Amino acid sequence: MTNQNLPTRLLTINNFVEEHKTFATHGGMRHIIFNSESNGFKTAIKRIGTRVLIDESEFFRCVNKINEVNNHA
């Protein structure tokens, strides 16, 4: 099994905000999740039934990708 096949760390909104206090708020994360289809975070948001989880590493890859696009515009 390669590293690419290993599971990533999935966090609830509360867990994500608790671990990244300087970066995220509950309201900010809910906004990102609600608009994930159009804001570039679709791949970082995982829905399992009614639960919404955040793929931590993918979330920060999305942040970097969006930042690169915005800095080259």
CHARMM-style PDB file with segment names, atoms N, HN, CA, C and O in Angstrom:
ATOM      1  N   MET     1       0.844  -1.186   0.000  1.00  0.00      PROA
ATOM      2  CA  MET     1       0.000   0.000   0.000  1.00  0.00      PROA
ATOM      3  C   MET     1       0.887   1.247   0.000  1.00  0.00      PROA
ATOM      4  O   MET     1       1.806   1.355   0.812  1.00  0.00      PROA
ATOM      5  N   THR     2       0.618   2.173  -0.893  1.00  0.00      PROA
ATOM      6  HN  THR     2      -0.128   2.085  -1.553  1.00  0.00      PROA
ATOM      7  CA  THR     2       1.387   3.411  -0.941  1.00  0.00      PROA
ATOM      8  C   THR     2       0.789   4.435   0.009  1.00  0.00      PROA
ATOM      9  O   THR     2      -0.336   4.276   0.483  1.00  0.00      PROA
ATOM     10  N   ASN     3       1.552   5.487   0.282  1.00  0.00      PROA
ATOM     11  HN  ASN     3       2.466   5.616  -0.103  1.00  0.00      PROA
ATOM     12  CA  ASN     3       1.060   6.544   1.164  1.00  0.00      PROA
ATOM     13  C   ASN     3      -0.182   7.220   0.621  1.00  0.00      PROA
ATOM     14  O   ASN     3      -0.994   7.732   1.392  1.00  0.00      PROA
ATOM     15  N   GLN     4      -0.344   7.232  -0.692  1.00  0.00      PROA
ATOM     16  HN  GLN     4       0.316   6.816  -1.318  1.00  0.00      PROA
ATOM     17  CA  GLN     4      -1.509   7.878  -1.284  1.00  0.00      PROA
ATOM     18  C   GLN     4      -2.793   7.128  -0.949  1.00  0.00      PROA
ATOM     19  O   GLN     4      -3.875   7.713  -0.985  1.00  0.00      PROA
ATOM     20  N   ASN     5      -2.689   5.850  -0.627  1.00  0.00      PROA
ATOM     21  HN  ASN     5      -1.809   5.374  -0.597  1.00  0.00      PROA
ATOM     22  CA  ASN     5      -3.873   5.060  -0.314  1.00  0.00      PROA
ATOM     23  C   ASN     5      -4.221   5.072   1.160  1.00  0.00      PROA
ATOM     24  O   ASN     5      -5.266   4.550   1.550  1.00  0.00      PROA
ATOM     25  N   LEU     6      -3.366   5.656   1.989  1.00  0.00      PROA
ATOM     26  HN  LEU     6      -2.517   6.080   1.672  1.00  0.00      PROA
ATOM     27  CA  LEU     6      -3.645   5.700   3.417  1.00  0.00      PROA
ATOM     28  C   LEU     6      -4.761   6.694   3.709  1.00  0.00      PROA
ATOM     29  O   LEU     6      -4.865   7.718   3.034  1.00  0.00      PROA
ATOM     30  N   PRO     7      -5.591   6.410   4.701  1.00  0.00      PROA
ATOM     31  CA  PRO     7      -6.652   7.351   5.039  1.00  0.00      PROA
ATOM     32  C   PRO     7      -6.081   8.651   5.585  1.00  0.00      PROA
ATOM     33  O   PRO     7      -5.044   8.663   6.248  1.00  0.00      PROA
ATOM     34  N   THR     8      -6.759   9.716   5.303  1.00  0.00      PROA
ATOM     35  HN  THR     8      -7.601   9.706   4.764  1.00  0.00      PROA
ATOM     36  CA  THR     8      -6.349  11.010   5.830  1.00  0.00      PROA
ATOM     37  C   THR     8      -7.120  11.274   7.116  1.00  0.00      PROA
ATOM     38  O   THR     8      -8.034  10.532   7.475  1.00  0.00      PROA
ATOM     39  N   ARG     9      -6.745  12.318   7.785  1.00  0.00      PROA
ATOM     40  HN  ARG     9      -6.002  12.921   7.494  1.00  0.00      PROA
ATOM     41  CA  ARG     9      -7.400  12.662   9.045  1.00  0.00      PROA
ATOM     42  C   ARG     9      -8.671  13.453   8.751  1.00  0.00      PROA
ATOM     43  O   ARG     9      -8.617  14.543   8.180  1.00  0.00      PROA
ATOM     44  N   LEU    10      -9.799  12.900   9.143  1.00  0.00      PROA
ATOM     45  HN  LEU    10      -9.843  12.015   9.606  1.00  0.00      PROA
ATOM     46  CA  LEU    10     -11.089  13.558   8.958  1.00  0.00      PROA
ATOM     47  C   LEU    10     -11.538  14.117  10.295  1.00  0.00      PROA
ATOM     48  O   LEU    10     -11.553  13.411  11.303  1.00  0.00      PROA
ATOM     49  N   LEU    11     -11.904  15.396  10.294  1.00  0.00      PROA
ATOM     50  HN  LEU    11     -11.891  15.970   9.475  1.00  0.00      PROA
ATOM     51  CA  LEU    11     -12.293  16.079  11.524  1.00  0.00      PROA
ATOM     52  C   LEU    11     -13.692  16.659  11.399  1.00  0.00      PROA
ATOM     53  O   LEU    11     -14.109  17.082  10.321  1.00  0.00      PROA
ATOM     54  N   THR    12     -14.412  16.673  12.515  1.00  0.00      PROA
ATOM     55  HN  THR    12     -14.074  16.329  13.391  1.00  0.00      PROA
ATOM     56  CA  THR    12     -15.682  17.395  12.538  1.00  0.00      PROA
ATOM     57  C   THR    12     -15.376  18.887  12.508  1.00  0.00      PROA
ATOM     58  O   THR    12     -14.227  19.291  12.685  1.00  0.00      PROA
ATOM     59  N   ILE    13     -16.386  19.696  12.288  1.00  0.00      PROA
ATOM     60  HN  ILE    13     -17.320  19.368  12.144  1.00  0.00      PROA
ATOM     61  CA  ILE    13     -16.190  21.145  12.299  1.00  0.00      PROA
ATOM     62  C   ILE    13     -15.638  21.584  13.654  1.00  0.00      PROA
ATOM     63  O   ILE    13     -14.693  22.370  13.719  1.00  0.00      PROA
ATOM     64  N   ASN    14     -16.227  21.078  14.725  1.00  0.00      PROA
ATOM     65  HN  ASN    14     -16.994  20.439  14.672  1.00  0.00      PROA
ATOM     66  CA  ASN    14     -15.760  21.452  16.067  1.00  0.00      PROA
ATOM     67  C   ASN    14     -14.302  21.068  16.282  1.00  0.00      PROA
ATOM     68  O   ASN    14     -13.522  21.868  16.800  1.00  0.00      PROA
ATOM     69  N   ASN    15     -13.924  19.844  15.888  1.00  0.00      PROA
ATOM     70  HN  ASN    15     -14.558  19.194  15.468  1.00  0.00      PROA
ATOM     71  CA  ASN    15     -12.541  19.407  16.045  1.00  0.00      PROA
ATOM     72  C   ASN    15     -11.587  20.262  15.215  1.00  0.00      PROA
ATOM     73  O   ASN    15     -10.512  20.638  15.681  1.00  0.00      PROA
ATOM     74  N   PHE    16     -11.994  20.567  13.969  1.00  0.00      PROA
ATOM     75  HN  PHE    16     -12.868  20.261  13.590  1.00  0.00      PROA
ATOM     76  CA  PHE    16     -11.143  21.359  13.090  1.00  0.00      PROA
ATOM     77  C   PHE    16     -10.906  22.743  13.688  1.00  0.00      PROA
ATOM     78  O   PHE    16      -9.770  23.214  13.741  1.00  0.00      PROA
ATOM     79  N   VAL    17     -11.975  23.390  14.135  1.00  0.00      PROA
ATOM     80  HN  VAL    17     -12.898  23.007  14.092  1.00  0.00      PROA
ATOM     81  CA  VAL    17     -11.857  24.733  14.718  1.00  0.00      PROA
ATOM     82  C   VAL    17     -11.005  24.686  15.984  1.00  0.00      PROA
ATOM     83  O   VAL    17     -10.182  25.573  16.209  1.00  0.00      PROA
ATOM     84  N   GLU    18     -11.193  23.671  16.803  1.00  0.00      PROA
ATOM     85  HN  GLU    18     -11.862  22.950  16.621  1.00  0.00      PROA
ATOM     86  CA  GLU    18     -10.412  23.543  18.035  1.00  0.00      PROA
ATOM     87  C   GLU    18      -8.915  23.401  17.736  1.00  0.00      PROA
ATOM     88  O   GLU    18      -8.083  23.973  18.439  1.00  0.00      PROA
ATOM     89  N   GLU    19      -8.583  22.648  16.706  1.00  0.00      PROA
ATOM     90  HN  GLU    19      -9.259  22.183  16.135  1.00  0.00      PROA
ATOM     91  CA  GLU    19      -7.173  22.421  16.367  1.00  0.00      PROA
ATOM     92  C   GLU    19      -6.546  23.580  15.607  1.00  0.00      PROA
ATOM     93  O   GLU    19      -5.324  23.730  15.615  1.00  0.00      PROA
ATOM     94  N   HSD    20      -7.353  24.396  14.956  1.00  0.00      PROA
ATOM     95  HN  HSD    20      -8.346  24.275  14.950  1.00  0.00      PROA
ATOM     96  CA  HSD    20      -6.836  25.494  14.122  1.00  0.00      PROA
ATOM     97  C   HSD    20      -7.496  26.812  14.529  1.00  0.00      PROA
ATOM     98  O   HSD    20      -8.053  27.522  13.692  1.00  0.00      PROA
ATOM     99  N   LYS    21      -7.427  27.124  15.809  1.00  0.00      PROA
ATOM    100  HN  LYS    21      -6.975  26.547  16.488  1.00  0.00      PROA
ATOM    101  CA  LYS    21      -8.113  28.303  16.362  1.00  0.00      PROA
ATOM    102  C   LYS    21      -7.699  29.602  15.694  1.00  0.00      PROA
ATOM    103  O   LYS    21      -8.535  30.481  15.485  1.00  0.00      PROA
ATOM    104  N   THR    22      -6.433  29.738  15.359  1.00  0.00      PROA
ATOM    105  HN  THR    22      -5.753  29.025  15.529  1.00  0.00      PROA
ATOM    106  CA  THR    22      -5.970  30.993  14.764  1.00  0.00      PROA
ATOM    107  C   THR    22      -6.397  31.120  13.310  1.00  0.00      PROA
ATOM    108  O   THR    22      -6.300  32.196  12.718  1.00  0.00      PROA
ATOM    109  N   PHE    23      -6.871  30.019  12.737  1.00  0.00      PROA
ATOM    110  HN  PHE    23      -6.950  29.146  13.217  1.00  0.00      PROA
ATOM    111  CA  PHE    23      -7.202  30.024  11.312  1.00  0.00      PROA
ATOM    112  C   PHE    23      -8.700  29.954  11.045  1.00  0.00      PROA
ATOM    113  O   PHE    23      -9.194  30.546  10.086  1.00  0.00      PROA
ATOM    114  N   ALA    24      -9.418  29.229  11.897  1.00  0.00      PROA
ATOM    115  HN  ALA    24      -9.016  28.748  12.677  1.00  0.00      PROA
ATOM    116  CA  ALA    24     -10.811  28.919  11.572  1.00  0.00      PROA
ATOM    117  C   ALA    24     -11.762  29.262  12.713  1.00  0.00      PROA
ATOM    118  O   ALA    24     -11.419  29.155  13.891  1.00  0.00      PROA
ATOM    119  N   THR    25     -12.963  29.675  12.329  1.00  0.00      PROA
ATOM    120  HN  THR    25     -13.242  29.762  11.372  1.00  0.00      PROA
ATOM    121  CA  THR    25     -14.058  29.863  13.282  1.00  0.00      PROA
ATOM    122  C   THR    25     -15.210  28.959  12.843  1.00  0.00      PROA
ATOM    123  O   THR    25     -15.239  28.484  11.707  1.00  0.00      PROA
ATOM    124  N   HSD    26     -16.150  28.727  13.747  1.00  0.00      PROA
ATOM    125  HN  HSD    26     -16.127  29.112  14.669  1.00  0.00      PROA
ATOM    126  CA  HSD    26     -17.302  27.899  13.385  1.00  0.00      PROA
ATOM    127  C   HSD    26     -18.074  28.513  12.211  1.00  0.00      PROA
ATOM    128  O   HSD    26     -18.414  27.822  11.251  1.00  0.00      PROA
ATOM    129  N   GLY    27     -18.342  29.801  12.301  1.00  0.00      PROA
ATOM    130  HN  GLY    27     -18.066  30.363  13.081  1.00  0.00      PROA
ATOM    131  CA  GLY    27     -19.096  30.469  11.234  1.00  0.00      PROA
ATOM    132  C   GLY    27     -18.348  30.462   9.921  1.00  0.00      PROA
ATOM    133  O   GLY    27     -18.943  30.258   8.863  1.00  0.00      PROA
ATOM    134  N   GLY    28     -17.046  30.685   9.981  1.00  0.00      PROA
ATOM    135  HN  GLY    28     -16.563  30.851  10.841  1.00  0.00      PROA
ATOM    136  CA  GLY    28     -16.238  30.680   8.765  1.00  0.00      PROA
ATOM    137  C   GLY    28     -16.215  29.315   8.105  1.00  0.00      PROA
ATOM    138  O   GLY    28     -16.296  29.212   6.881  1.00  0.00      PROA
ATOM    139  N   MET    29     -16.105  28.265   8.910  1.00  0.00      PROA
ATOM    140  HN  MET    29     -16.040  28.349   9.904  1.00  0.00      PROA
ATOM    141  CA  MET    29     -16.098  26.916   8.371  1.00  0.00      PROA
ATOM    142  C   MET    29     -17.462  26.547   7.789  1.00  0.00      PROA
ATOM    143  O   MET    29     -17.539  25.897   6.747  1.00  0.00      PROA
ATOM    144  N   ARG    30     -18.512  26.951   8.445  1.00  0.00      PROA
ATOM    145  HN  ARG    30     -18.450  27.480   9.292  1.00  0.00      PROA
ATOM    146  CA  ARG    30     -19.852  26.662   7.911  1.00  0.00      PROA
ATOM    147  C   ARG    30     -20.062  27.372   6.565  1.00  0.00      PROA
ATOM    148  O   ARG    30     -20.696  26.828   5.661  1.00  0.00      PROA
ATOM    149  N   HSD    31     -19.530  28.578   6.445  1.00  0.00      PROA
ATOM    150  HN  HSD    31     -19.014  29.020   7.179  1.00  0.00      PROA
ATOM    151  CA  HSD    31     -19.610  29.307   5.175  1.00  0.00      PROA
ATOM    152  C   HSD    31     -18.839  28.556   4.089  1.00  0.00      PROA
ATOM    153  O   HSD    31     -19.338  28.381   2.977  1.00  0.00      PROA
ATOM    154  N   ILE    32     -17.632  28.116   4.409  1.00  0.00      PROA
ATOM    155  HN  ILE    32     -17.226  28.258   5.312  1.00  0.00      PROA
ATOM    156  CA  ILE    32     -16.817  27.364   3.448  1.00  0.00      PROA
ATOM    157  C   ILE    32     -17.545  26.091   3.023  1.00  0.00      PROA
ATOM    158  O   ILE    32     -17.585  25.767   1.836  1.00  0.00      PROA
ATOM    159  N   ILE    33     -18.115  25.374   3.977  1.00  0.00      PROA
ATOM    160  HN  ILE    33     -18.083  25.636   4.941  1.00  0.00      PROA
ATOM    161  CA  ILE    33     -18.817  24.121   3.682  1.00  0.00      PROA
ATOM    162  C   ILE    33     -20.047  24.379   2.825  1.00  0.00      PROA
ATOM    163  O   ILE    33     -20.277  23.672   1.843  1.00  0.00      PROA
ATOM    164  N   PHE    34     -20.838  25.381   3.183  1.00  0.00      PROA
ATOM    165  HN  PHE    34     -20.651  25.955   3.981  1.00  0.00      PROA
ATOM    166  CA  PHE    34     -22.064  25.686   2.439  1.00  0.00      PROA
ATOM    167  C   PHE    34     -21.755  26.046   0.989  1.00  0.00      PROA
ATOM    168  O   PHE    34     -22.511  25.697   0.082  1.00  0.00      PROA
ATOM    169  N   ASN    35     -20.641  26.745   0.774  1.00  0.00      PROA
ATOM    170  HN  ASN    35     -20.027  27.029   1.511  1.00  0.00      PROA
ATOM    171  CA  ASN    35     -20.271  27.208  -0.566  1.00  0.00      PROA
ATOM    172  C   ASN    35     -19.177  26.358  -1.209  1.00  0.00      PROA
ATOM    173  O   ASN    35     -18.543  26.803  -2.165  1.00  0.00      PROA
ATOM    174  N   SER    36     -18.945  25.152  -0.709  1.00  0.00      PROA
ATOM    175  HN  SER    36     -19.460  24.791   0.068  1.00  0.00      PROA
ATOM    176  CA  SER    36     -17.819  24.345  -1.181  1.00  0.00      PROA
ATOM    177  C   SER    36     -17.888  23.990  -2.666  1.00  0.00      PROA
ATOM    178  O   SER    36     -16.849  23.757  -3.283  1.00  0.00      PROA
ATOM    179  N   GLU    37     -19.066  23.942  -3.244  1.00  0.00      PROA
ATOM    180  HN  GLU    37     -19.910  24.131  -2.742  1.00  0.00      PROA
ATOM    181  CA  GLU    37     -19.196  23.641  -4.672  1.00  0.00      PROA
ATOM    182  C   GLU    37     -18.577  24.735  -5.538  1.00  0.00      PROA
ATOM    183  O   GLU    37     -18.116  24.459  -6.646  1.00  0.00      PROA
ATOM    184  N   SER    38     -18.561  25.971  -5.045  1.00  0.00      PROA
ATOM    185  HN  SER    38     -18.935  26.195  -4.145  1.00  0.00      PROA
ATOM    186  CA  SER    38     -18.094  27.088  -5.867  1.00  0.00      PROA
ATOM    187  C   SER    38     -16.831  27.769  -5.367  1.00  0.00      PROA
ATOM    188  O   SER    38     -16.279  28.612  -6.075  1.00  0.00      PROA
ATOM    189  N   ASN    39     -16.355  27.437  -4.176  1.00  0.00      PROA
ATOM    190  HN  ASN    39     -16.804  26.753  -3.601  1.00  0.00      PROA
ATOM    191  CA  ASN    39     -15.217  28.181  -3.628  1.00  0.00      PROA
ATOM    192  C   ASN    39     -13.895  27.428  -3.659  1.00  0.00      PROA
ATOM    193  O   ASN    39     -12.887  27.947  -3.179  1.00  0.00      PROA
ATOM    194  N   GLY    40     -13.873  26.217  -4.211  1.00  0.00      PROA
ATOM    195  HN  GLY    40     -14.692  25.796  -4.601  1.00  0.00      PROA
ATOM    196  CA  GLY    40     -12.635  25.468  -4.341  1.00  0.00      PROA
ATOM    197  C   GLY    40     -12.357  24.487  -3.214  1.00  0.00      PROA
ATOM    198  O   GLY    40     -11.289  23.875  -3.189  1.00  0.00      PROA
ATOM    199  N   PHE    41     -13.286  24.319  -2.284  1.00  0.00      PROA
ATOM    200  HN  PHE    41     -14.153  24.816  -2.304  1.00  0.00      PROA
ATOM    201  CA  PHE    41     -13.064  23.415  -1.152  1.00  0.00      PROA
ATOM    202  C   PHE    41     -13.853  22.109  -1.259  1.00  0.00      PROA
ATOM    203  O   PHE    41     -13.904  21.339  -0.300  1.00  0.00      PROA
ATOM    204  N   LYS    42     -14.458  21.857  -2.400  1.00  0.00      PROA
ATOM    205  HN  LYS    42     -14.417  22.482  -3.179  1.00  0.00      PROA
ATOM    206  CA  LYS    42     -15.313  20.676  -2.567  1.00  0.00      PROA
ATOM    207  C   LYS    42     -14.577  19.385  -2.226  1.00  0.00      PROA
ATOM    208  O   LYS    42     -15.167  18.496  -1.612  1.00  0.00      PROA
ATOM    209  N   THR    43     -13.318  19.257  -2.601  1.00  0.00      PROA
ATOM    210  HN  THR    43     -12.838  19.979  -3.100  1.00  0.00      PROA
ATOM    211  CA  THR    43     -12.584  18.017  -2.368  1.00  0.00      PROA
ATOM    212  C   THR    43     -12.213  17.821  -0.902  1.00  0.00      PROA
ATOM    213  O   THR    43     -11.890  16.704  -0.498  1.00  0.00      PROA
ATOM    214  N   ALA    44     -12.253  18.879  -0.101  1.00  0.00      PROA
ATOM    215  HN  ALA    44     -12.516  19.786  -0.429  1.00  0.00      PROA
ATOM    216  CA  ALA    44     -11.879  18.786   1.313  1.00  0.00      PROA
ATOM    217  C   ALA    44     -13.066  18.458   2.217  1.00  0.00      PROA
ATOM    218  O   ALA    44     -12.879  18.099   3.379  1.00  0.00      PROA
ATOM    219  N   ILE    45     -14.269  18.579   1.696  1.00  0.00      PROA
ATOM    220  HN  ILE    45     -14.421  18.870   0.751  1.00  0.00      PROA
ATOM    221  CA  ILE    45     -15.478  18.360   2.496  1.00  0.00      PROA
ATOM    222  C   ILE    45     -16.021  16.973   2.189  1.00  0.00      PROA
ATOM    223  O   ILE    45     -16.306  16.647   1.036  1.00  0.00      PROA
ATOM    224  N   LYS    46     -16.161  16.167   3.221  1.00  0.00      PROA
ATOM    225  HN  LYS    46     -15.929  16.432   4.158  1.00  0.00      PROA
ATOM    226  CA  LYS    46     -16.675  14.803   3.069  1.00  0.00      PROA
ATOM    227  C   LYS    46     -18.003  14.706   3.803  1.00  0.00      PROA
ATOM    228  O   LYS    46     -18.113  15.107   4.962  1.00  0.00      PROA
ATOM    229  N   ARG    47     -19.002  14.177   3.127  1.00  0.00      PROA
ATOM    230  HN  ARG    47     -18.912  13.851   2.186  1.00  0.00      PROA
ATOM    231  CA  ARG    47     -20.314  14.008   3.745  1.00  0.00      PROA
ATOM    232  C   ARG    47     -20.608  12.526   3.889  1.00  0.00      PROA
ATOM    233  O   ARG    47     -20.568  11.772   2.917  1.00  0.00      PROA
ATOM    234  N   ILE    48     -20.901  12.120   5.110  1.00  0.00      PROA
ATOM    235  HN  ILE    48     -20.933  12.732   5.900  1.00  0.00      PROA
ATOM    236  CA  ILE    48     -21.253  10.735   5.397  1.00  0.00      PROA
ATOM    237  C   ILE    48     -22.593  10.776   6.120  1.00  0.00      PROA
ATOM    238  O   ILE    48     -22.658  11.082   7.311  1.00  0.00      PROA
ATOM    239  N   GLY    49     -23.648  10.467   5.399  1.00  0.00      PROA
ATOM    240  HN  GLY    49     -23.596  10.217   4.432  1.00  0.00      PROA
ATOM    241  CA  GLY    49     -24.990  10.628   5.950  1.00  0.00      PROA
ATOM    242  C   GLY    49     -25.218  12.101   6.244  1.00  0.00      PROA
ATOM    243  O   GLY    49     -25.084  12.943   5.356  1.00  0.00      PROA
ATOM    244  N   THR    50     -25.559  12.410   7.469  1.00  0.00      PROA
ATOM    245  HN  THR    50     -25.668  11.727   8.191  1.00  0.00      PROA
ATOM    246  CA  THR    50     -25.777  13.810   7.844  1.00  0.00      PROA
ATOM    247  C   THR    50     -24.522  14.456   8.418  1.00  0.00      PROA
ATOM    248  O   THR    50     -24.508  15.659   8.679  1.00  0.00      PROA
ATOM    249  N   ARG    51     -23.469  13.666   8.616  1.00  0.00      PROA
ATOM    250  HN  ARG    51     -23.481  12.689   8.404  1.00  0.00      PROA
ATOM    251  CA  ARG    51     -22.219  14.211   9.173  1.00  0.00      PROA
ATOM    252  C   ARG    51     -21.412  14.890   8.088  1.00  0.00      PROA
ATOM    253  O   ARG    51     -21.337  14.411   6.957  1.00  0.00      PROA
ATOM    254  N   VAL    52     -20.815  16.000   8.442  1.00  0.00      PROA
ATOM    255  HN  VAL    52     -20.876  16.389   9.361  1.00  0.00      PROA
ATOM    256  CA  VAL    52     -19.905  16.708   7.554  1.00  0.00      PROA
ATOM    257  C   VAL    52     -18.534  16.659   8.203  1.00  0.00      PROA
ATOM    258  O   VAL    52     -18.356  17.088   9.342  1.00  0.00      PROA
ATOM    259  N   LEU    53     -17.567  16.131   7.466  1.00  0.00      PROA
ATOM    260  HN  LEU    53     -17.711  15.782   6.540  1.00  0.00      PROA
ATOM    261  CA  LEU    53     -16.206  16.018   7.966  1.00  0.00      PROA
ATOM    262  C   LEU    53     -15.261  16.784   7.047  1.00  0.00      PROA
ATOM    263  O   LEU    53     -15.537  16.965   5.861  1.00  0.00      PROA
ATOM    264  N   ILE    54     -14.157  17.224   7.608  1.00  0.00      PROA
ATOM    265  HN  ILE    54     -13.933  17.077   8.572  1.00  0.00      PROA
ATOM    266  CA  ILE    54     -13.166  17.988   6.854  1.00  0.00      PROA
ATOM    267  C   ILE    54     -11.909  17.154   6.753  1.00  0.00      PROA
ATOM    268  O   ILE    54     -11.352  16.728   7.765  1.00  0.00      PROA
ATOM    269  N   ASP    55     -11.461  16.920   5.527  1.00  0.00      PROA
ATOM    270  HN  ASP    55     -11.913  17.266   4.705  1.00  0.00      PROA
ATOM    271  CA  ASP    55     -10.191  16.247   5.284  1.00  0.00      PROA
ATOM    272  C   ASP    55      -9.107  17.300   5.517  1.00  0.00      PROA
ATOM    273  O   ASP    55      -8.916  18.204   4.704  1.00  0.00      PROA
ATOM    274  N   GLU    56      -8.408  17.167   6.632  1.00  0.00      PROA
ATOM    275  HN  GLU    56      -8.562  16.433   7.293  1.00  0.00      PROA
ATOM    276  CA  GLU    56      -7.487  18.215   7.077  1.00  0.00      PROA
ATOM    277  C   GLU    56      -6.401  18.522   6.043  1.00  0.00      PROA
ATOM    278  O   GLU    56      -6.192  19.686   5.704  1.00  0.00      PROA
ATOM    279  N   SER    57      -5.716  17.509   5.542  1.00  0.00      PROA
ATOM    280  HN  SER    57      -5.886  16.563   5.817  1.00  0.00      PROA
ATOM    281  CA  SER    57      -4.630  17.766   4.590  1.00  0.00      PROA
ATOM    282  C   SER    57      -5.166  18.327   3.273  1.00  0.00      PROA
ATOM    283  O   SER    57      -4.555  19.214   2.678  1.00  0.00      PROA
ATOM    284  N   GLU    58      -6.303  17.810   2.821  1.00  0.00      PROA
ATOM    285  HN  GLU    58      -6.799  17.089   3.304  1.00  0.00      PROA
ATOM    286  CA  GLU    58      -6.899  18.317   1.576  1.00  0.00      PROA
ATOM    287  C   GLU    58      -7.372  19.759   1.741  1.00  0.00      PROA
ATOM    288  O   GLU    58      -7.287  20.549   0.801  1.00  0.00      PROA
ATOM    289  N   PHE    59      -7.864  20.104   2.916  1.00  0.00      PROA
ATOM    290  HN  PHE    59      -7.934  19.462   3.679  1.00  0.00      PROA
ATOM    291  CA  PHE    59      -8.302  21.471   3.180  1.00  0.00      PROA
ATOM    292  C   PHE    59      -7.140  22.445   2.958  1.00  0.00      PROA
ATOM    293  O   PHE    59      -7.302  23.472   2.300  1.00  0.00      PROA
ATOM    294  N   PHE    60      -5.975  22.117   3.509  1.00  0.00      PROA
ATOM    295  HN  PHE    60      -5.843  21.282   4.043  1.00  0.00      PROA
ATOM    296  CA  PHE    60      -4.837  23.028   3.371  1.00  0.00      PROA
ATOM    297  C   PHE    60      -4.237  22.987   1.968  1.00  0.00      PROA
ATOM    298  O   PHE    60      -3.636  23.969   1.533  1.00  0.00      PROA
ATOM    299  N   ARG    61      -4.389  21.859   1.242  1.00  0.00      PROA
ATOM    300  HN  ARG    61      -4.877  21.061   1.595  1.00  0.00      PROA
ATOM    301  CA  ARG    61      -4.005  21.846  -0.176  1.00  0.00      PROA
ATOM    302  C   ARG    61      -4.895  22.818  -0.954  1.00  0.00      PROA
ATOM    303  O   ARG    61      -4.418  23.547  -1.824  1.00  0.00      PROA
ATOM    304  N   CYS    62      -6.190  22.821  -0.633  1.00  0.00      PROA
ATOM    305  HN  CYS    62      -6.577  22.229   0.073  1.00  0.00      PROA
ATOM    306  CA  CYS    62      -7.118  23.746  -1.293  1.00  0.00      PROA
ATOM    307  C   CYS    62      -6.748  25.199  -0.976  1.00  0.00      PROA
ATOM    308  O   CYS    62      -6.765  26.054  -1.861  1.00  0.00      PROA
ATOM    309  N   VAL    63      -6.419  25.470   0.275  1.00  0.00      PROA
ATOM    310  HN  VAL    63      -6.405  24.775   0.994  1.00  0.00      PROA
ATOM    311  CA  VAL    63      -6.006  26.824   0.657  1.00  0.00      PROA
ATOM    312  C   VAL    63      -4.802  27.254  -0.177  1.00  0.00      PROA
ATOM    313  O   VAL    63      -4.777  28.364  -0.708  1.00  0.00      PROA
ATOM    314  N   ASN    64      -3.807  26.377  -0.291  1.00  0.00      PROA
ATOM    315  HN  ASN    64      -3.827  25.475   0.141  1.00  0.00      PROA
ATOM    316  CA  ASN    64      -2.609  26.712  -1.065  1.00  0.00      PROA
ATOM    317  C   ASN    64      -2.926  26.918  -2.531  1.00  0.00      PROA
ATOM    318  O   ASN    64      -2.404  27.842  -3.155  1.00  0.00      PROA
ATOM    319  N   LYS    65      -3.782  26.062  -3.094  1.00  0.00      PROA
ATOM    320  HN  LYS    65      -4.206  25.311  -2.587  1.00  0.00      PROA
ATOM    321  CA  LYS    65      -4.152  26.174  -4.504  1.00  0.00      PROA
ATOM    322  C   LYS    65      -4.894  27.496  -4.771  1.00  0.00      PROA
ATOM    323  O   LYS    65      -4.616  28.190  -5.749  1.00  0.00      PROA
ATOM    324  N   ILE    66      -5.826  27.821  -3.894  1.00  0.00      PROA
ATOM    325  HN  ILE    66      -6.051  27.257  -3.100  1.00  0.00      PROA
ATOM    326  CA  ILE    66      -6.587  29.073  -4.044  1.00  0.00      PROA
ATOM    327  C   ILE    66      -5.667  30.266  -3.897  1.00  0.00      PROA
ATOM    328  O   ILE    66      -5.801  31.251  -4.622  1.00  0.00      PROA
ATOM    329  N   ASN    67      -4.733  30.186  -2.963  1.00  0.00      PROA
ATOM    330  HN  ASN    67      -4.624  29.385  -2.373  1.00  0.00      PROA
ATOM    331  CA  ASN    67      -3.783  31.265  -2.741  1.00  0.00      PROA
ATOM    332  C   ASN    67      -2.899  31.473  -3.980  1.00  0.00      PROA
ATOM    333  O   ASN    67      -2.633  32.610  -4.369  1.00  0.00      PROA
ATOM    334  N   GLU    68      -2.450  30.384  -4.591  1.00  0.00      PROA
ATOM    335  HN  GLU    68      -2.666  29.460  -4.275  1.00  0.00      PROA
ATOM    336  CA  GLU    68      -1.634  30.487  -5.811  1.00  0.00      PROA
ATOM    337  C   GLU    68      -2.408  31.163  -6.930  1.00  0.00      PROA
ATOM    338  O   GLU    68      -1.881  32.039  -7.616  1.00  0.00      PROA
ATOM    339  N   VAL    69      -3.662  30.757  -7.114  1.00  0.00      PROA
ATOM    340  HN  VAL    69      -4.091  30.045  -6.557  1.00  0.00      PROA
ATOM    341  CA  VAL    69      -4.497  31.346  -8.173  1.00  0.00      PROA
ATOM    342  C   VAL    69      -4.703  32.837  -7.907  1.00  0.00      PROA
ATOM    343  O   VAL    69      -4.593  33.645  -8.829  1.00  0.00      PROA
ATOM    344  N   ASN    70      -4.999  33.212  -6.666  1.00  0.00      PROA
ATOM    345  HN  ASN    70      -5.088  32.555  -5.917  1.00  0.00      PROA
ATOM    346  CA  ASN    70      -5.236  34.604  -6.338  1.00  0.00      PROA
ATOM    347  C   ASN    70      -3.980  35.465  -6.473  1.00  0.00      PROA
ATOM    348  O   ASN    70      -4.070  36.642  -6.821  1.00  0.00      PROA
ATOM    349  N   ASN    71      -2.829  34.892  -6.204  1.00  0.00      PROA
ATOM    350  HN  ASN    71      -2.756  33.935  -5.921  1.00  0.00      PROA
ATOM    351  CA  ASN    71      -1.583  35.657  -6.315  1.00  0.00      PROA
ATOM    352  C   ASN    71      -1.120  35.820  -7.756  1.00  0.00      PROA
ATOM    353  O   ASN    71      -0.300  36.693  -8.043  1.00  0.00      PROA
ATOM    354  N   HSD    72      -1.624  35.006  -8.659  1.00  0.00      PROA
ATOM    355  HN  HSD    72      -2.290  34.297  -8.427  1.00  0.00      PROA
ATOM    356  CA  HSD    72      -1.251  35.109 -10.071  1.00  0.00      PROA
ATOM    357  C   HSD    72      -2.286  35.855 -10.901  1.00  0.00      PROA
ATOM    358  O   HSD    72      -2.125  36.007 -12.112  1.00  0.00      PROA
ATOM    359  N   ALA    73      -3.328  36.311 -10.263  1.00  0.00      PROA
ATOM    360  HN  ALA    73      -3.459  36.187  -9.280  1.00  0.00      PROA
ATOM    361  CA  ALA    73      -4.391  37.005 -11.009  1.00  0.00      PROA
ATOM    362  C   ALA    73      -4.025  38.453 -11.238  1.00  0.00      PROA
ATOM    363  OT1 ALA    73      -4.795  39.195 -11.848  1.00  0.00      PROA
TER     364      ALA     73
END
